[in-house]
């Protein structure tokens, strides 16, 4: 669980990131969740884009993926969502205020 100050720090960091994954009309599947988990193991933070033809809202997709990989939803704005999962062995992002 991240604190509100850590969440604000992550939001600032994610602001300049491009969307690394898109959720389309196929929705969220196990293969996609595994790919996002592998991505988070290296980068720790990911921005997702939910397309208009998706049956999911950005919040629903983010919550489903986060629960599947034990990640935190940092923010959801419009069709974009940001997830964070720290790497305990080799952290890339060092959050302040722990």
N, C-alpha and C positions, 0 to 999 in steps of 0.2 A: 504494500500500500504506500502510495506517495502522498506527501504533505501538500497543502495548497501552495506553499512557496516553491516546492520542487516542481509542481505542476506548471506554475507560471514560468519557471526556468525552461522546462521542456517545451512549452508553447512557443517561447521565443526562439528556441533552437529549431523547432519544426517549421517555423514560418517560412524559411527559405528552401525547404526541401521540396523536390518534385514528388508527385504521387508515384510510388513504386509498384503498386498493384491496383487493378481495377476489378470491381465486382460487377458482373453483368447479369444478363437475364438467367443464366444458369445458377445464380446465387452463390452461396458459400458451400464448398465441398471439402472433403478431407484432404485431397491433394493440395488445394490452395492453402488450407490451414497449415499443412506441413511446410510448404514453400515460405509462407510468412514467418513461421517459427524459425526456420533455417536462416532467413534474412535477419531476423531480430537477434539471433545468436551472434552475428557478426556486427551489426550496426546498432542494435539496442533500441532504435526508434524507427518507425515506418509510417508513411502517410498513405492512406488508401483513398481511392476515388470510387464512388458508387455511381454507376451509369444510370441514366434516366429510365432505361428499359428493364432495370432490375426490379425484382419483386420485394427487395429489402430497402429499408431506409438506411441512411448512413449509420444511425444510432443502432439499429437492429443488427446490421452486419458487424459493426465494431464490437458490440457486446457478445455476439456469438463467437467471433474469432478470439476475443480476449479470454472468454471462459474456456475455450478449447485448448489454449496454450498458456494459461495462467499469466496473462499480461494485464497491464493497466490501460484503460482508455484515458488518454490525456485530454483530448477535446474532439468535439464533433461540430463542424460548421458547414451548413448546407449539405453538399454531397461529399464532403471530405471528412476523414476521420484520422486521428493520430493515435498510434499504440506505442507503448513503451514496455520493454522487458529487460531488466538489467542482466548482464552477464556476470555471474559471481566470480568466475575464474579470471577473466581478463576484461575488466570494464573499459568501455570506450568513452562513455559519458560519466563524468564524475560530478554528481549533484552536490550542491552545497546544502547546508541546513539539515543534515541528517539527524 
